[in-house]
Amino acid sequence: MSGGSGAKPPFANAPGPLPLGDAKEQARISKMIQKVNQANTPPPGLSPEQLEEFYEAVKDDSDVLKPFPNNTNPTTGEVNGPRGPEPTRFGDWERKGRVSDF
């Protein structure tokens, strides 16, 4: 904008970003995220075998898609059905993040 018209650009009165909240809470959450990232990130220079051992050690045992014993859902008794949470639990068919209404 040139000249002395004093006109403001159209975005001058636009709202800014939302305040992020308490600075202490932000710092606490940031430290928590860094701690988790450090615990789950292998150090540089590991061989493929060492990487395999590292990831095996930090592997999360809460895999919801692990097979049921004898391929039978212990909750519903369904045999050879889908693994993991019930795909119709919210009234829609959901599988691997894709949702279909029915």
GIBEL-V244040 format. One record per helix or strand of 2 or more residues. SS is the DSSP state (H for helix, E for strand). FROM is the first residue (numbers start at 1). TO is the last residue. If there is no record, write none. Layout:
ss,from,to
SS,FROM,TO
SS,FROM,TO
This chain:
ss,from,to
H,23,40
H,48,57
H,69,71
E,93,95
E,98,100
